[in-house]
Each structure stands twice: as C-alpha cells, then as structure tokens.
Amino acid sequence: MKVNIYYGGRGLLDDPTLYVINKMQEVLTELRVEVERYNIYEHKNSISTLPQSIKDADGIILATTVEWLGIGGYMQQFLDACWLYGDKEKIAQTYMQPIVMSTTYGEQEGALTLTNAWEILGGLPCSGIWGYVDDLVSFEMNREYTLFIEKKAENLYRTISQKIKSLPSSNQAITRSVLRTQQLELTPQESEQLSKYVSDDMYVKKQKEDIEELATMFKDMLGQANADDEAAYIAELESHFVPQEEFEATYLFMIDGKKKPLTVQVNGDELNCFYGQNGTIDVYAKLTVDVMNSIVKGRMTFQRAFMTGEMTAKGNFKTLRMLDRIFIFES
C-alpha cells in the first residue's frame, strides 16, 4: 500500500499541520505503508505535473493550514491541476483524507472545501482531521490529541485496505451532469504531456511569443485589407476620367459591403475620389459590389444600371446622366 501526502502550507516551523502529518507518517510507516510526501511549495514551478504522482498511490492526504482565509494558494493550484491534467479514472479509485489545521479561523470550512473538491473530481473522500491550535507546544504535548491523530491514521489504513465505500453525494451527481462538459477531453497520456508543457516556462514563453506574432500578423493583414478596401474603384475611376469643361458635381456612392461611402468630386478637369463624406452632395447612388464591378469593367453603364433598377439614385438626374460622359469604361 502507498499513501502520498501533499502539504499545501508554507513550511513554517510553527505550522501545526506539520506536526500532524509527521505523526500520521510515523503511524502509517509502522503499519508498513509506503509514504511519500510532497511539499507543494517546493514544486511551485511544476505544480501542474504533481497530479501525475497520484497514479501509483492507493490513497492520499491533502494537508494545509488556514493562516487567514481558506486553504491557501498552493493547495488550490494543486486541485486546479488535478481538474485540468489529472487522470480522472485513477482519481476515481483513490481515497483522500483532508487535514486542515488553523491558527485563526475556518479549519472546518477548509476541510469541507477539500472534501467537496475531491468528490467533484470523482475521488473517494475519507474522514479527516481539522482543529484550531493556539499554542503549538501545548498541542504537541497533549496526549489525547496525539492518540486522536494516530486513530485517524489507522482509520485511513483500514479504509484503504478494506476499500470501504461511502454513500453517494450530490457533488458526484454534479460531476456527472453539470460539470462533465467543461473538462478537457484528453486521454491520461495527453493530460500528462500537457501538464509537462504547461510547467515548462520556456515552452509557455515560446507559445506566448508565437501567439503575439500571429496576432501581429493578422492585425497587419486586417490593416492591409482595410487599406485595400478604402482604395477600391478609385484607381479605375481616375484612369477612365474624361474631363468636361466647366462641369462641377459631387457624387456619393453607397456600395453594399463597404463601411464608408465612396465620394467622387468633379471640378472641370479635377477629380477627387475618397471614401467618406464631405460637403454638399448632388447625386446619391446606391448599388451592390457586383453592379459596381460590372460598370468599371465596361459591361454596364451607370444609366443602364439606373434604368434597370440595379442602382437606385436621388438628386439631379441631369447630373446623374453625366456619369457616363465623365467616366467612359470600355469592355
């Protein structure tokens, strides 16, 4: 039999949780149980890989200390890693005993948090240990407390060896229904490999750099697309412009699919085309991209598009008819 102990405290000398798990380890060793201990704070850069160590354990102990509020960051990160990268099939067969000691308040809530978390992960919780310690020396010298801890260690050994079952809980029902779609659909091997990648700072840094590079590339592509969009048809209009003496007019084309209208200003032999709206408009025209493409390629005239209803317009119709004189497109 093997039991892993995961300690989520900070390793302070006056941490009462250390005394409890040391006593638990002594008793389990006397019962010929192989005990391996993981101080999570020593693995803070590779917490995501720690859940893989559960694979060869029959049971685990999750031990932490409430110093001011809750179970603390290290233990929470470990549980997050179990949810994301742990082998759920193995966790479902693994017993867990919570140990939460407090120097302030909230040891019962902390133990309940660990129990609920393990049940939602699909594991098998055992009766745990929790308590408030005001004076560490008095706590360690109290024989009754020591006997209580030893009994809890024996109960853990008995539970694991006899595979004692517990009644089903609503947390397990939540896992099967509400939370089942939020887990990563990975095989145990893929989860293990992913946890190694996540714990590799160089790999994560490289991935972030690659994502930033892709984001920059797409921004450049989007910017180029926007620039191309705002230059559409302007070159064709300028190259096919036929000046008309003393003719002045401003046209505004609303082209479907374009964010801005195309404005065409004619003043004698001067032509100014741009996307946007500025000043007084003589003719408003609305048409599709396909119709505009047909016009600039010489397959259709502005007048024909208007007469067939493929282009709608309002304003001075004499000015509208001038479009086919100042812009001559030949197919």
Summary of the structure (lengths in Angstrom):
residues: 331
radius of gyration: 37.1
end to end distance: 87.0
largest distance: 111.8
contacts: 991
relative contact order: 0.09
helix: 50%
strand: 20%
